[in-house]
Amino acid sequence: MIYSNNIYSMSALKHIRHNMSTNVSISELQKERETFQDVLPRVIDSLITTPKLLDVPEFSMWMKKILDYNLAGGKKNRGLTTVLAYETFEKPENITEESLRQSRTMGWCVEMLQAYLLMTDDIMDGSTTRRGVPCWYRLPEVGLGAINDTILMYTSIMEILKTHFGHTKQYTHIVNLFNETLMFTSVGQHLDYTMAQRKKNDYSLFTIERYNAIVKYKTSYYTFKLPVCLGMLLANNTDPESHKRAEGICLEIGHLFQMQDDFIDCFGAESVTGKAGTDIQEGKCSWLAVSALQRCSEAQRGVFASCYGSKQPAHVERVQRLYEQLGLPQLYRSEERARYDAVVASVRSLQSTTDLPPELFLRMLDMIYKRKQ
């Protein structure tokens, strides 16, 4: 699907937002997912057959196993957003089969960054499953060798970028964007992890300000800003102001996305999510925890303090009941809608901006709104 860069009226925006939930849109998205998936074998092959690694055939087989296992499953929304962003920002006459293939290759680099982050996150959190299968580090033949495998995953991204985009004038911008994104995400991981490692029963930093910082750095940059700005770079858009405006909306969408993740971690069905929730057991500074502490009585705070961060099933269940008693599921649905409407309002303000098409952000928004996993 190719989108033009024209500016939409209010009625057109509503029409686009409505159509994103139609069967036609779902069908088109599924088709693009299949096309996107078809590119992966070529991407992997270009990596494992690189001349510099031919002397270590054992490594090539291991690298393929790492990629096949850790890139399987998931919705691939980050990679698909990269392709969508390129199609949206590029001039229609410049879109070819080759340029689309390149954008999909870039999308797989984003998916590899996601895999890298999930691999490290699972080790740090002691998670057991990911996307319905054992976490990579929990495989008997892997163990803590997974730490080195995460390094291989990230350096593989750099190798693929050099192979496929090293000749382009945007190559330096692309590499810098990946490295900046990893730095920001690592900052977010640090904030998230240190909160879980704090002194027991110290909830002084469980504030909305701290939570917002974690969300901004841990989630928003790599999930939304990176794919969008990569699409802009592939379309040769390097205007700093355009990138800054795109970042602002991406950060808003990222906040909604992480709030959803926090809710799903607690109330989502593992049969649907493919991952057992661990935020309560790990004592994470989640949207639910911060919201609960803002609303609970002294007695309820005592229950929270005695049970939160415990791995005992009874304690986990007690915290879940407390969330329900505080009306957090209802509050979540209300805030999810409010944040959705706020992003739509921000998108509407783009009508006077010819270089940021509203339909891109609306499509991104509708890919996640009211999601269950």
ChimeraX attribute file (.defattr): number of C-alpha atoms within 10 A of each C-alpha:
attribute: neighborCount
match mode: 1-to-1
recipient: residues
	/A:1	8
	/A:2	13
	/A:3	17
	/A:4	13
	/A:5	19
	/A:6	15
	/A:7	19
	/A:8	18
	/A:9	12
	/A:10	11
	/A:11	9
	/A:12	12
	/A:13	19
	/A:14	13
	/A:15	12
	/A:16	16
	/A:17	18
	/A:18	12
	/A:19	15
	/A:20	19
	/A:21	13
	/A:22	10
	/A:23	10
	/A:24	11
	/A:25	13
	/A:26	14
	/A:27	11
	/A:28	12
	/A:29	17
	/A:30	13
	/A:31	12
	/A:32	17
	/A:33	16
	/A:34	11
	/A:35	13
	/A:36	21
	/A:37	16
	/A:38	12
	/A:39	16
	/A:40	18
	/A:41	12
	/A:42	10
	/A:43	17
	/A:44	19
	/A:45	12
	/A:46	15
	/A:47	20
	/A:48	20
	/A:49	12
	/A:50	13
	/A:51	9
	/A:52	9
	/A:53	13
	/A:54	12
	/A:55	9
	/A:56	10
	/A:57	12
	/A:58	10
	/A:59	13
	/A:60	19
	/A:61	11
	/A:62	13
	/A:63	19
	/A:64	16
	/A:65	12
	/A:66	19
	/A:67	19
	/A:68	14
	/A:69	14
	/A:70	22
	/A:71	18
	/A:72	13
	/A:73	13
	/A:74	14
	/A:75	12
	/A:76	18
	/A:77	21
	/A:78	24
	/A:79	27
	/A:80	25
	/A:81	27
	/A:82	30
	/A:83	28
	/A:84	27
	/A:85	26
	/A:86	30
	/A:87	26
	/A:88	26
	/A:89	24
	/A:90	23
	/A:91	14
	/A:92	13
	/A:93	6
	/A:94	10
	/A:95	14
	/A:96	10
	/A:97	9
	/A:98	9
	/A:99	17
	/A:100	16
	/A:101	15
	/A:102	18
	/A:103	26
	/A:104	27
	/A:105	25
	/A:106	27
	/A:107	27
	/A:108	27
	/A:109	26
	/A:110	26
	/A:111	24
	/A:112	20
	/A:113	25
	/A:114	20
	/A:115	21
	/A:116	22
	/A:117	20
	/A:118	17
	/A:119	22
	/A:120	19
	/A:121	14
	/A:122	17
	/A:123	18
	/A:124	11
	/A:125	14
	/A:126	14
	/A:127	19
	/A:128	18
	/A:129	17
	/A:130	20
	/A:131	18
	/A:132	16
	/A:133	15
	/A:134	14
	/A:135	22
	/A:136	26
	/A:137	22
	/A:138	18
	/A:139	12
	/A:140	8
	/A:141	10
	/A:142	14
	/A:143	13
	/A:144	14
	/A:145	11
	/A:146	20
	/A:147	15
	/A:148	10
	/A:149	21
	/A:150	21
	/A:151	12
	/A:152	16
	/A:153	23
	/A:154	19
	/A:155	13
	/A:156	20
	/A:157	22
	/A:158	16
	/A:159	17
	/A:160	20
	/A:161	18
	/A:162	15
	/A:163	13
	/A:164	15
	/A:165	19
	/A:166	16
	/A:167	10
	/A:168	12
	/A:169	12
	/A:170	17
	/A:171	17
	/A:172	12
	/A:173	13
	/A:174	21
	/A:175	18
	/A:176	11
	/A:177	18
	/A:178	20
	/A:179	13
	/A:180	15
	/A:181	22
	/A:182	20
	/A:183	15
	/A:184	18
	/A:185	23
	/A:186	15
	/A:187	17
	/A:188	22
	/A:189	21
	/A:190	15
	/A:191	19
	/A:192	22
	/A:193	19
	/A:194	13
	/A:195	21
	/A:196	19
	/A:197	12
	/A:198	12
	/A:199	9
	/A:200	12
	/A:201	14
	/A:202	10
	/A:203	16
	/A:204	6
	/A:205	13
	/A:206	19
	/A:207	17
	/A:208	15
	/A:209	11
	/A:210	16
	/A:211	23
	/A:212	15
	/A:213	16
	/A:214	25
	/A:215	27
	/A:216	22
	/A:217	24
	/A:218	26
	/A:219	22
	/A:220	28
	/A:221	24
	/A:222	26
	/A:223	26
	/A:224	25
	/A:225	26
	/A:226	25
	/A:227	29
	/A:228	28
	/A:229	24
	/A:230	29
	/A:231	25
	/A:232	25
	/A:233	23
	/A:234	26
	/A:235	21
	/A:236	15
	/A:237	17
	/A:238	15
	/A:239	11
	/A:240	9
	/A:241	9
	/A:242	16
	/A:243	19
	/A:244	13
	/A:245	13
	/A:246	22
	/A:247	19
	/A:248	14
	/A:249	19
	/A:250	26
	/A:251	21
	/A:252	19
	/A:253	26
	/A:254	24
	/A:255	21
	/A:256	22
	/A:257	23
	/A:258	21
	/A:259	20
	/A:260	22
	/A:261	19
	/A:262	21
	/A:263	21
	/A:264	19
	/A:265	20
	/A:266	21
	/A:267	13
	/A:268	19
	/A:269	15
	/A:270	18
	/A:271	11
	/A:272	12
	/A:273	17
	/A:274	18
	/A:275	22
	/A:276	18
	/A:277	22
	/A:278	19
	/A:279	21
	/A:280	25
	/A:281	19
	/A:282	19
	/A:283	24
	/A:284	23
	/A:285	25
	/A:286	26
	/A:287	22
	/A:288	22
	/A:289	23
	/A:290	19
	/A:291	18
	/A:292	22
	/A:293	19
	/A:294	13
	/A:295	14
	/A:296	17
	/A:297	12
	/A:298	10
	/A:299	9
	/A:300	17
	/A:301	16
	/A:302	13
	/A:303	16
	/A:304	23
	/A:305	18
	/A:306	14
	/A:307	22
	/A:308	24
	/A:309	22
	/A:310	16
	/A:311	14
	/A:312	12
	/A:313	11
	/A:314	11
	/A:315	19
	/A:316	21
	/A:317	14
	/A:318	16
	/A:319	26
	/A:320	19
	/A:321	12
	/A:322	18
	/A:323	21
	/A:324	13
	/A:325	13
	/A:326	18
	/A:327	13
	/A:328	20
	/A:329	15
	/A:330	11
	/A:331	12
	/A:332	17
	/A:333	13
	/A:334	12
	/A:335	14
	/A:336	19
	/A:337	13
	/A:338	13
	/A:339	18
	/A:340	20
	/A:341	12
	/A:342	15
	/A:343	20
	/A:344	20
	/A:345	11
	/A:346	15
	/A:347	20
	/A:348	19
	/A:349	11
	/A:350	17
	/A:351	18
	/A:352	10
	/A:353	14
	/A:354	12
	/A:355	19
	/A:356	22
	/A:357	22
	/A:358	25
	/A:359	23
	/A:360	20
	/A:361	24
	/A:362	22
	/A:363	18
	/A:364	21
	/A:365	21
	/A:366	16
	/A:367	17
	/A:368	16
	/A:369	16
	/A:370	14
	/A:371	11
	/A:372	14
	/A:373	20
